[in-house]
Amino acid sequence: MVRWIIGLVVALVIGFCIYVSISNTLPEGLGLTDGLLKPCPSSPNCVSTQALEDDVLHYAEPIVYTDSRKSTQLKLESYMLKNGRARIISSSLGYVHFEVKSPIVGYVDDVEFYLPDADSVVHIRSASRVGYSDLGVNRERVKQIQDLLVD
């Protein structure tokens, strides 16, 4: 009986790991389309400064910056890379996309920054690839970045 339980637990863990691995593929539609980041899905595991303001589940305030566009983007890139488990997927002046991997399970979040040429504002989209809830991880990440740039 104990062997059956151990076997079942091992099978569930292996199945979960396979599910996470398969589901962590890069989503389609990331990047900019007509100056907009991809909209958040209905699930609560995404935060965006371009969501509608009355969408309390997904909306975060855009960040106004005072440095140059280039130095602000470099500050963002440096911060993300220093805080571990992040890697740059694509970067050009005004846009950068990171993958951030969770430490234990290996969930991947996509974090995008858009710094429009015409405004001194940073738009952020931080979203989980897998699951429904992120336990507030993406909102906390956006808050930390807002704190970084507002100082």
BELGI-V307791 format. One record per run of one state. SS is the DSSP state (hx for helix, st for strand, lp for the rest). FROM is the first residue (numbers start at 1). LEN is the number of residues. Records with the same first field share a line. If there is no record, write none. Layout:
SS: FROM-LEN ; FROM-LEN
This chain:
lp: 1-1 ; 24-9 ; 34-2 ; 37-9 ; 49-10 ; 60-3 ; 65-4 ; 83-3 ; 93-2 ; 102-6 ; 115-6 ; 129-8 ; 151-1
hx: 2-22 ; 69-14 ; 137-14
st: 33-1 ; 36-1 ; 46-3 ; 59-1 ; 63-2 ; 86-7 ; 95-7 ; 108-7 ; 121-8
